[in-house]
Amino acid sequence: MLYSTKTYQTQKKLTNWVRTGSNPEVPGTVLEGLKQYRRLFRNNINNTMEQAFPISFEVLNKEQWKQLIDDFFAHHDAKTPHVWKLPFEFYQFVNKQKYSSKFNMPFLNDLLHFEWLEIEIFTMQDILPEPYKKTGDLLNDRIECNNEFQLTQLKYPVHLFAAKESLKHSGDYYLLSYRMPETYEVKFIDFPVLHVLFFEKICNDRMSANEIIKEISDQNPSVDKKQLKQNIEEFIETMFSEKVFLGYSETYQN
Amino acid sequence: MEYWKAIVYPAHHYSKTPSLQTSITPSLHYSNYKSMNKNINIGLGFRREIADAFLNQEIMPDFIEVAPENWIDLGGYWGDVFRKVNEQYPLILHGLSLSIGSPEEPDWDFLKKLKRIIKQFNVKIYSEHLSFAKLDNAHLYDLLPIPFKEDSINHIVKRIKQVQDFLEMPLTIENVSYYTPVDAEITESEFISRIVKESGCNMLLDVNNVYVNAFNHNYNTHEFIDAMPLEKVSYIHMAGHHKLNDNLIIDTHGEAIIDPVFELFDYTLDKLGRNIPVLLERDFNFPEMNELKLEMNKLRNICLKHQDQNVVQY
């Protein structure tokens, strides 16, 4: 750094003013101009978060929202050069600083996460699938999954109920968020735990339906194999119709 | 600045298909979208709110300009839009986050991504602001004025050289608008001139910013233009602004260009003695496309006045 210590300290005072609105004694400045920077910069942050988290903005009262924005801008050192990724840092900040407890809104972290997920999936970089064919053997062939997804565990079902209503339904919820090929629409599917297992075996472990049935039956001899087969067939058919599964793999042959 | 306009909302957050404008005014000439026009190049900032108008050629600038921060790493719908628009128009990059006036080292990871985009789309101009937008690696997402001082010059010249060496191309540095000086020891014009000359970078001359700063800080626009290193000016920005009160103008890019700024542009071209790419910046409060076309035509007509001058190709 070739700045003098004095110049560096001046820059620090200026950014401190912009971020906190306190101590406007920045050398060689005009207060009226300084105020514009504080106003403009804070508006940027506020508008970005208001647009990224429209539901949270509605749920929180004005004072709570203002506190989050002011605290975030003042105390969080934003890492990303991409302002459209900043809402993720905001979500992390709120989570880490335990505002859900401070505001007595236990669902707040899940709500922010849910809202961020939609942006994250919508904007995530393209992950093209391996070659696949449209027809195949549902039980024996490997399935090619849509790679543009996230599987998330939530305590409060903010994806199923209004935020405050979700308090009455706390539990273990599994949310699949994914991007539709071609239309780029973001969709959400609430998974029961058995479907999480099916999904992970098929998409992560690249197992066929029959291999999954065998593995589960071997580990749990009392399981009703006929019912299990019916469950996994229905699951796979639904996932195909919802474009979560795209086709039968040409890379992974039996 | 277009920072907060960069948010890329999915379905319920934001309409992916802004309503289409229907009326079309024939423009003077828009014939070559693959390479910039050999005579006069009038560009328009590519913004998501008006993306469809570019893609369906309702409006057809000679080139487009984007902030790389708002497009790098994007997939899905907007990634697809970005690929398509780059097949139709030459691209200039105008960065927001380089923060050449920051005390810390440049963000090399970001610059690596930037270099890939520059090569991928054969970008000939990458411009940035003579300002700082982060301190101690904390981004602020807008532009702060640098103290006009000797040590600032030394620091920024070194930074510009580092970035130019890395990107293997000249950086084009823009004069920014500012609402207060900060511990200034020399004039703004001397500050800019010396940085441009000592670093070997090019200059993006934002004519609206000259007007805004001259109003806010009470100096003469023509004298300021005369004092610029005009031989290094390779790109011009034109934009509208908002007069907040009798003492202060804010550089918003949300209004039409006013006549005194057009006049200053005319004066600038006369002093430059050549035509260079000119961008109309509009970041929000978008009017009918016809109005933007009229503004672009007005810029083109002023350029035509100076067409006998040497033409510098992009």
Contacts between the chains, C-beta under 8 A, distances in Angstrom:
chain1	res1	chain2	res2	distance
A	1	B	103	4.7
A	1	B	104	7.5
A	1	B	155	6.5
A	2	B	151	6.1
A	2	B	154	4.5
A	2	B	155	3.9
A	2	B	158	5.8
A	3	B	103	5.4
A	3	B	151	5.4
A	3	B	152	6.7
A	3	B	155	4.9
A	4	B	149	7.9
A	4	B	151	4.5
A	6	B	183	8.0
A	7	B	147	5.4
A	7	B	149	6.0
A	7	B	151	5.4
A	7	B	152	6.1
A	7	B	183	7.3
A	8	B	103	5.4
A	10	B	147	5.8
A	10	B	182	6.3
A	10	B	183	5.0
A	11	B	101	8.0
A	11	B	103	6.8
A	11	B	132	6.8
A	11	B	135	5.8
A	11	B	144	7.8
A	11	B	146	7.9
A	11	B	147	7.5
A	12	B	135	6.5
A	12	B	136	7.8
A	14	B	144	6.0
A	14	B	182	6.1
A	15	B	135	4.5
A	15	B	138	7.6
A	15	B	140	6.5
A	15	B	144	7.0
A	18	B	140	6.4
A	18	B	144	7.0
A	19	B	140	7.4
A	26	B	182	6.5
A	26	B	183	7.7
A	27	B	182	7.4
A	27	B	183	4.3
A	28	B	147	7.3
A	28	B	181	6.0
A	28	B	182	5.8
A	28	B	183	3.5
A	28	B	184	5.9
A	29	B	180	4.5
A	29	B	181	6.8
A	29	B	182	5.5
A	29	B	183	7.5
A	30	B	179	7.8
A	30	B	180	4.3
A	30	B	181	7.3
A	31	B	180	7.9
A	32	B	179	7.8
A	32	B	180	7.5
A	32	B	247	7.2
A	32	B	248	6.8
A	33	B	178	7.5
A	33	B	179	3.6
A	33	B	180	2.8
A	33	B	216	7.5
A	33	B	248	7.5
A	34	B	179	7.7
A	34	B	180	5.5
A	36	B	179	4.5
A	36	B	180	7.9
A	36	B	244	7.8
A	36	B	248	7.1
A	36	B	250	6.7
A	37	B	142	7.7
A	37	B	144	6.7
A	37	B	179	6.5
A	37	B	180	7.6
A	40	B	142	6.1
A	40	B	250	7.6
A	41	B	140	6.0
A	41	B	141	7.2
A	41	B	142	5.0
A	43	B	4	7.5
A	44	B	3	5.4
A	44	B	4	4.6
A	44	B	141	5.2
A	44	B	142	5.7
A	45	B	4	8.0
A	45	B	141	7.1
A	47	B	4	4.5
A	48	B	3	7.9
A	48	B	4	4.9
A	48	B	7	5.8
A	48	B	141	7.8
A	51	B	4	7.9
A	51	B	7	5.1
A	51	B	9	6.3
A	51	B	13	6.4
A	51	B	14	7.2
A	52	B	7	6.2
A	52	B	9	7.5
A	52	B	13	7.3
A	54	B	12	7.7
A	54	B	13	6.5
A	76	B	138	7.9
A	77	B	136	7.2
A	77	B	137	6.5
A	77	B	138	3.5
A	78	B	134	7.9
A	78	B	138	5.8
A	78	B	139	4.2
A	78	B	140	7.5
A	78	B	141	7.2
A	79	B	137	7.4
A	79	B	139	7.2
A	80	B	139	6.9
A	81	B	69	5.2
A	81	B	96	7.8
A	81	B	97	3.7
A	81	B	107	6.2
A	81	B	110	5.1
A	81	B	139	6.3
A	82	B	6	7.5
A	82	B	69	5.2
A	82	B	70	7.2
A	82	B	72	6.9
A	82	B	73	6.4
A	82	B	97	7.9
A	83	B	3	5.2
A	83	B	4	6.6
A	83	B	6	5.0
A	83	B	7	7.2
A	83	B	69	7.0
A	83	B	70	7.6
A	83	B	139	8.0
A	83	B	141	5.1
A	84	B	6	5.0
A	84	B	7	5.1
A	84	B	8	5.0
A	84	B	70	6.8
A	84	B	74	7.9
A	85	B	73	7.8
A	86	B	141	7.3
A	87	B	7	7.9
A	118	B	10	5.0
A	118	B	11	8.0
A	118	B	12	7.4
A	118	B	13	7.1
A	119	B	8	7.2
A	119	B	9	6.8
A	119	B	10	6.2
A	119	B	13	7.1
A	121	B	10	7.5
A	122	B	8	7.0
A	122	B	9	7.5
A	122	B	10	3.5
A	122	B	11	7.8
A	122	B	76	5.6
A	122	B	77	6.9
A	123	B	8	5.2
A	123	B	10	7.9
A	123	B	73	7.9
A	123	B	74	5.5
A	123	B	75	6.7
A	123	B	76	6.0
A	123	B	78	6.9
A	124	B	75	5.4
A	124	B	76	6.6
A	125	B	73	6.2
A	125	B	74	7.4
A	125	B	75	3.9
A	125	B	79	7.2
A	126	B	75	4.1
A	126	B	76	6.9
A	126	B	79	6.2
A	127	B	75	7.9
A	148	B	75	7.7
A	148	B	76	7.5
A	179	B	76	5.9
A	184	B	16	7.9
A	184	B	76	4.7
A	184	B	77	3.9
A	184	B	80	7.3
A	185	B	10	7.8
A	185	B	11	6.0
A	186	B	10	4.9
A	186	B	11	6.6
